[in-house]
């Protein structure tokens, strides 16, 4: 099972744990693009063989989202964790009350049932 690991601040962890928050957001920045996108063509690799993308590859038509089966959240960087099904990843505007920035597109990680 391919799992995406994400540390969360207390507020967002507790909202997801209680079932009030059903999606998590990450900014569209090079770090998250590298973790969330899979390039099917013309990708670069770093010295360790990991896929990396330059900032000018944002609109690459050969990219697709990596397929994650689950998302494991940790309470900050502690051992307290919870795991959910990953129902998919999209790009769009999230809910500010759930931590998304105002008027800015983000990666939206949709959560399914708790595992």
Number of C-alpha atoms within 10 A of each C-alpha: 7 11 15 19 13 15 15 17 12 11 11 18 19 14 13 20 16 10 10 11 18 16 20 24 22 20 16 16 12 15 12 13 19 17 14 21 17 18 20 11 10 11 16 12 11 9 6 6 8 11 15 19 20 11 10 7 15 13 8 14 10 12 16 12 14 16 17 17 14 22 24 17 24 19 18 14 12 8 9 9 17 15 19 21 17 22 17 17 20 15 14 13 16 21 16 11 9 17 15 19 16 11 11 12 17 20 22 20 21 18 20 16 12 15 10
